[in-house]
Amino acid sequence: MKPLLDTLRLSLVTAFFFPLFAQSEIIYPTQLVCVTAQELVPVLEKYQEKPILKFSSHRVVGNSQGHLQSVLYMNPTTKTWTLVEQWAEDLYCVVSIGSEAEPILPGEKI
């Protein structure tokens, strides 16, 4: 199962970031990678990402909307991060992943 999640993670990275570098039209992903906690935790542990921010989020999909619990995980050494939304009791969807995370100091522009 571990290689499958690593493949899914790589696929998600490609789906999100490849369009940024392509000169053609941007294609937005229409599906999220969703897994159980049993599948998610080993991947977060592999990248040594720890929860740093927990918040409620609001998602609109078509005519439906809902409030979800979200958690931002980060490895402060490697600066990688993963944003996860909890869609059901044991269903977690990886919304976005990335690298080069740095805090913004007071007075810096976003």
N, C-alpha and C positions, 0 to 999 in steps of 0.2 A: 504494500500500500504506500510505503514511503516514496518509492520512485514515481508512483502515479501523482502524488501531491507535488513533488518537485517539478514534474512535467507540467502540471496544471499551473504552478506558480510561474514557470517560464513562459507558458502560453499566455498567461494574464499580462506579464510584463510586455511581451511582444504585442499583444492586442492593444495595450494602452500607449506604448511608447513608439512603436514603429510608425504610426501615422504622423507623429511629430517630425520625423526625419524624412518622410517621403515628400516628393514634390507634387504628388497627385492629391485628389480630394481626400479629406479626412474621413475615415470610417470609424464610427463609434461602436463599441461592443454592445451587443443586445442581451447577453447572458452573463450572469455572475457565476463564479466558482463557489458552490455551497457545499459544506461538509459538516459532519458531526464534530463535537468537541474532541472525541477520541481521535479523529483524523487531523484536526487543526493543531492541537497542542504540540505534537511532535515536530511539526514544521516550524512553529514559532520557537520551540526549544532549539532546533537545529541552527537557526539563525540568531539565537540568543536574544530574541526580542521580548521585552517585558512591557506590561501595560503601563502607559504613562498618562493617559487621558481617557476618562469615561464620560460619555454624554448621551443625551437623548437626541435622536435625529428624526427628521420628518421626510418621508419618501413618498413621491407621487409616481404611480405607474399606471398609465392610461387614465381611467376614471376612478381608480382606487387610490386611497392614501392611507398612511398609517404612521404611527410613532414606533420607532425602533430603538433599542439600546445599542450604542456603538462604543467601540474601544479602539484606541490608537496604540499599537505596540511599536516599540523602537529599541534598537541596539545603539546606545550612545557611542560605542567604540567604532563600529563599522558604519554608523549613520544610516542603516537600513530601517525601513518602517513598513508596517502593514495596518491597513484600516479595515476593521471587521464590523459587520452589523449582525445582530442576532435577530433572525426572522421568526423563529419558533423556539420552543423549549430546548431542543437540541439540534438546531439548524443555524449555522453560522456562515455568512456569505462574505467573501473577501471582496471588498469594494475597490480597493486600490493598494498598490505596493510601490515602494520607491527607494531611493537612496539619497545620500548627501543632505540629510536632515540637519538643520542647524537652528538654534534659537535665534529669534529676532530680538536684538537689544533695544532698550528704550530709545526712541528718537530715530531709529532706522526706518526707512520706507519699505513697504511691502512690495 
